[in-house]
């Protein structure tokens, strides 16, 4: 009998070291600056979260979140989530996020934020459609230029995700009541698909980043928020509406 994946809070120093080792397995030492065990200790003891996904006794995923305070309102900044390569596409990321939400709400925290690369379209779909989050801020080159292959030699532009944990949009999304591919919106930021099924070239990716940066900066300044991501046969698009609607 296959045991289900278990999600729970991590508290022991040994588990924090497991998170560090899992980082190395997922991304490798040379592809990112590995967060040390001390960061996980600090997060767990200062109001943040260290959550683990376990297959039996084996940790196969984790989430690290830090406590934040803005305008006297507490929130969590979800800094990092990683899933072991053998366990991807099994819904573990969603399980971690739903547990993260319940744990936060249990402490009276109603907002979780994190950043993601707007060129990572699977993440866009997951964050906006499957979780019901929105984006209203765009940070050009947030972490600076790096040598990591993960960043493809591009500026580290990021969208800031706002996950309002008890909003109608979130409740509908996590209950699978929302439309899978979003909905009609007054503004669409189109992202063309490459011809022939191949991935984008480095030049095409850089141009796409410039377009997204310009469009998001413009529309966010005008009071719009990204609320969905749509994939069609010939294109992909971020969907935006006035953020006051949410």
ZIPE-V403825 format. One record per residue. N is the residue number from 1. PSI is psi in degrees with one decimal (none if undefined). OMEGA is omega in whole degrees, 0 to 359 (none if undefined). D_LAST is the distance of its C-alpha to the last C-alpha in whole Angstrom. Layout:
# ZIPE-V403825
N PSI OMEGA D_LAST
N PSI OMEGA D_LAST
This chain:
# ZIPE-V403825
1 129.0 180 44
2 124.0 180 41
3 140.3 179 39
4 154.1 175 36
5 134.3 179 34
6 135.8 176 33
7 129.9 178 30
8 164.9 176 31
9 145.1 175 31
10 138.9 182 33
11 -22.9 185 36
12 147.6 179 39
13 -36.1 179 40
14 -36.1 179 41
15 -35.8 177 38
16 -38.0 176 37
17 -32.4 175 39
18 -38.0 177 39
19 -41.1 180 35
20 -45.0 180 37
21 -35.2 178 39
22 -38.3 173 37
23 -47.4 183 35
24 -37.9 179 38
25 -37.5 184 39
26 -49.4 189 35
27 -22.9 182 36
28 147.1 183 39
29 -38.2 189 40
30 -8.2 186 41
31 -9.0 176 37
32 165.1 173 35
33 110.1 184 36
34 128.3 176 36
35 129.9 183 34
36 165.7 179 37
37 -30.8 181 37
38 -32.8 178 37
39 -39.6 179 34
40 -37.3 177 33
41 -48.2 181 35
42 -45.0 181 33
43 -44.7 183 30
44 -27.5 185 31
45 7.2 181 33
46 26.9 176 30
47 2.3 177 27
48 -156.3 180 26
49 139.8 164 26
50 109.7 184 29
51 140.3 180 29
52 146.2 171 31
53 127.7 188 32
54 133.3 169 35
55 96.6 190 37
56 -123.3 179 40
57 -4.8 184 41
58 125.2 175 40
59 126.5 182 37
60 -0.3 178 35
61 159.2 179 31
62 161.1 172 30
63 134.3 177 27
64 123.1 179 27
65 144.3 181 24
66 148.6 178 25
67 139.9 179 24
68 163.2 178 22
69 124.3 179 21
70 125.1 182 19
71 41.7 178 19
72 12.0 180 21
73 124.7 179 18
74 145.9 175 19
75 173.5 175 18
76 138.2 171 20
77 111.7 182 20
78 98.6 191 21
79 -36.8 189 24
80 135.4 172 26
81 133.9 180 26
82 141.5 178 29
83 131.4 176 31
84 138.3 183 35
85 -33.5 181 35
86 -14.6 188 37
87 11.4 181 34
88 158.5 180 32
89 30.7 175 30
90 13.3 176 30
91 11.8 184 27
92 -36.8 177 28
93 -43.1 178 25
94 -40.6 178 22
95 -42.9 179 25
96 -42.8 181 25
97 -41.4 181 21
98 -38.2 175 21
99 -41.5 178 23
100 -44.3 179 22
101 -48.7 182 19
102 -41.5 180 21
103 -40.8 179 23
104 -47.4 179 20
105 -34.1 178 19
106 -19.1 177 23
107 9.5 179 23
108 13.8 178 20
109 125.5 187 18
110 1.6 182 14
111 132.9 170 13
112 135.4 179 15
113 155.7 170 16
114 172.0 179 18
115 155.9 173 19
116 158.0 180 21
117 120.5 181 23
118 -12.4 175 21
119 -8.3 177 24
120 91.1 191 24
121 -28.1 175 22
122 -38.9 177 23
123 -37.9 178 21
124 -47.3 178 18
125 -46.0 182 18
126 -48.9 185 18
127 -45.6 187 16
128 -40.3 184 13
129 -47.5 186 15
130 -29.6 180 17
131 -21.5 179 15
132 22.6 179 11
133 171.7 175 10
134 164.8 176 9
135 132.9 178 11
136 -1.6 182 11
137 140.5 179 15
138 127.3 182 18
139 107.9 176 21
140 131.0 174 24
141 51.1 187 27
142 -42.9 184 26
143 4.9 183 29
144 173.4 177 31
145 137.5 181 34
146 170.8 177 35
147 2.6 183 38
148 131.5 174 36
149 -24.5 179 36
150 -28.4 184 33
151 -2.8 170 32
152 25.1 179 34
153 9.6 182 35
154 159.1 169 32
155 144.8 184 30
156 67.2 176 28
157 142.8 182 24
158 144.6 167 21
159 140.8 176 17
160 120.9 179 16
161 132.6 173 14
162 112.7 179 11
163 97.4 178 11
164 105.9 198 10
165 -26.6 180 12
166 20.8 177 12
167 159.5 178 8
168 -38.0 180 9
169 -44.7 180 8
170 -46.6 182 11
171 -40.9 179 13
172 -41.5 183 13
173 -48.8 183 14
174 -18.1 175 17
175 8.1 181 18
176 34.9 179 19
177 -9.3 181 17
178 157.4 177 15
179 132.1 185 17
180 -41.7 185 19
181 25.9 177 19
182 -147.3 186 15
183 173.4 178 15
184 131.7 183 16
185 153.5 181 13
186 -22.3 180 15
187 134.4 176 15
188 131.0 172 17
189 103.3 186 19
190 142.3 175 22
191 104.5 184 24
192 146.9 174 28
193 148.9 178 30
194 151.4 178 33
195 148.8 172 36
196 7.1 177 38
197 -0.8 179 36
198 163.0 176 37
199 164.3 178 34
200 145.7 173 34
201 167.1 179 36
202 -39.3 180 36
203 -42.6 179 36
204 -39.6 180 33
205 -42.2 178 31
206 -41.2 179 32
207 -39.8 178 31
208 -40.7 179 28
209 -43.0 179 26
210 -41.5 179 27
211 -46.6 180 25
212 -42.2 180 22
213 -46.6 181 23
214 -45.9 183 23
215 -48.0 181 20
216 -43.4 180 18
217 -42.5 180 19
218 -52.3 186 19
219 -35.4 176 16
220 -38.9 178 14
221 -23.3 181 16
222 9.1 174 15
223 20.2 179 11
224 158.9 177 10
225 145.5 172 9
226 122.4 186 11
227 -4.6 180 9
228 166.3 176 13
229 131.6 185 16
230 135.5 177 19
231 119.6 178 23
232 178.9 185 25
233 -34.7 185 29
234 -4.2 184 29
235 170.3 173 26
236 153.0 182 23
237 138.6 166 20
238 139.3 181 16
239 129.7 184 14
240 143.7 174 11
241 164.7 174 9
242 128.9 186 8
243 -18.2 177 5
244 -18.3 177 5
245 -14.8 183 4
246 none none 0
